[in-house]
């Protein structure tokens, strides 16, 4: 009963000025076998903005993020109900090519996971398999622009042939971001991208996220409320599989409507 | 008031004593196993090194042109057809004219190998200028003389108890005093096939047979094993069937090899009608045996590839096949190769299944292909160990020695490969 009322409140229309959402999540449930991980979530993701998913561990924020590019397909016991649309198309419709979907909705993971190949090959792999270009020069251009956008070009331009695994943690994560933007996605999902990085590397990546917002829609899952406050425009607070509150970051952190949100951001739950 | 802090080892501490005792047990266990290993290798080396040497006798032999090459063609085919046996015997009679009776002459001829004439023939074929001259050649001594020179036959025992008679002893002494008999490095051991005569027998046929067998085994088992592992690990639904298959593969790895040999006999030879005693069938049987090892090792190394790599590739829009073959399999390859080489090393030492499919035949010729009858190293060891001649005893040890060297080499390759390829991870 209680849950129901919360959700009705959260579906309240967000400020009318907001543009057409690029991703719409409607009445979505996610199950791992018998266990329900996401309960009746409704979210609209605004384009060219950073949306942060916050909440305590096990609240379902990562699960929901992974539903957005169907990374959960890999887990056999995972089942998704409801509808998730990307630019108006249901991404769980049978005619959807999951490979094409993941090209449009890229992902950056918690732990930097560059391929054990050269820096160049790391960035070039996505464009290559997606057939973005066949020409060597064009490929070099794509690699260069991607690395520049990820703010890594100056640091690695002289050693593109060296293994990506030899970079520092922060550089590796930026390499992963460069790799993700090389396939020209619309949306980039980031699953706690800074949790394995030191404060300085974190600051670099956060600045980068803010710059990337211009070209891409970014959804970031984070444990750090300060980070959510720093980088995002919209924030969604999840608790025990429900979306408790969704609004502008400013509103969530300064005037939360829900008591649970209030408790979480002040450190009383989580 | 301060408490006294004593951190010294107490004089009688059961804890420390038991630690010392345990260490001692461990070292003793290692010493015992190393001791056995040293004993085994030592005895093989001690017995086997003799086989790398062979006694040769120097004879002055007439090579009359009218008997060897009457038309003076110099054609190797003509020379090959001549009978060198009588020439060799004649040379021996000239060297020891005191052998008069047939019995004595027979003893005299037994000083040198029955295959000595072929040695002479090959020398003459290689050097036709010798025809019509009197040449001084070294010919292979008989196995009994060889054994006597190596100290394996004692002159002390009564004459009727040993294979070298007093008369022969006298001749050997005479040859020895004049420097006309000596031990040389036995190259033939590495360059010829099996023989009924121990002094003539070589191991090359068995080495080639083993190599061909392993090649066939690798060609069948590696692709099949790796593909099975990749499918089971990356593509197949991880359900009950997958688990049943896994359990059965593990069981298959423990099946005694002779059972695979019988299977090969029943299927490959009797049903498919493949040629008996060939490396083709041997390799296929060994492939059946190696397959579980390769699948298990490959699955383990696929499982060791971190899931984050798969996620990274999926996240970029790579399909399952692209993810698997661009990223996962290359990363798992060192482990797969190591597993396969260790499986191959096992197969190299395998004897029982080869006996079942008839690779136990006595084969003198070097095998020229996978469909020609051949023998393999372990089977050669088995054959020689089974032979009554004293001369084969050291050949057996020498063959074991060679087999062990190949095994060590293969394991070394496995280790080096793993080291080399894994550093980039």
Interface residues (C-beta under 8 A of the other chain):
Chain A: X69 X71 X74 X76 X99 X100 X101 X102 X103 X106 X107 X108 X109 X111 X113 X114 X115 X116 X125 X126 X129 X130 X163 X165 X176 X179 X180 X183
Chain B: X237 X238 X306 X308 X309 X310 X311 X312 X313 X314 X315 X316 X317 X318 X319 X322 X326 X327 X331 X424 X425
